[in-house]
Amino acid sequence: MAGWHPIKRREFIRRLRILGFEGPFSGTRHEFMVFGEHRQTVPSNTEFSVPQLKMLLRQVGLILGRKVDAAEWEGL
């Protein structure tokens, strides 16, 4: 059974690329990744906590139009 775990920034970016995002590109305060015409901010801290990861994946889910659950995320 998959669960949520903290994740390194580099691994988060790698998994977003697998989901179809491009980037990261430089922004004003944070880098961002692009999916179509949508932008997903990538915070600059080196590791994302579980609550921060869940918040980011909720945003990714809205961009993709579907929910990204723990099992799918761990399988990427």
HELIX and SHEET records of a PDB file:
HELIX    1   1 ARG A    9  ILE A   18  1                                  10    
HELIX    2   2 VAL A   50  LEU A   64  1                                  15    
HELIX    3   3 ALA A   70  GLY A   75  1                                   6    
SHEET    1   A 2 ILE A   7  LYS A   8  0                                        
SHEET    2   A 2 GLU A  47  PHE A  48 -1                                        
SHEET    1   B 3 GLU A  22  PHE A  25  0                                        
SHEET    2   B 3 GLU A  31  PHE A  35 -1                                        
SHEET    3   B 3 HIS A  38  VAL A  42 -1                                        
END                                                                             
